[in-house]
């Protein structure tokens, strides 16, 4: 089954129940995540995906979209630094990846093909996170 068939639908549609509006005193991050749930999947950018993955929101729907980008550009700079989307993805809970074994295997193969010099330039601990993910996929 193609997990990207629903790029025109929102997380509120795909991952019920719909979320209520955030409280008036909600943080910027809470307001952002609530807003992203109302954006069609196909319109989510790399920074949006990184935010949703880091907050563990609707991972079965968000990870496939992120992996599609990461297979093309593994060290994509989503918002903070080169490789931040990749690191958010590999640090997602194993239970989310258990639902997506084919994508985990594809991402693992991509990770193992990264040049060591590029991995060495990532933040501290990143190489270990990548190794751990690749070993478990």
Protein Blocks (a to p, Z undefined) as FASTA:
>chain_A
ZZklmmmbcfklmmccddddddfkbcfklmmmmmmmmgcfklpcfklmmmmmmnopaklm
mmmmmmmmmmmmmmlcfklpghklmmmmmmpcfklmmmmmmlmmmmmmmmmmpcfklmmm
pcehklmmmmmmmmmZZ
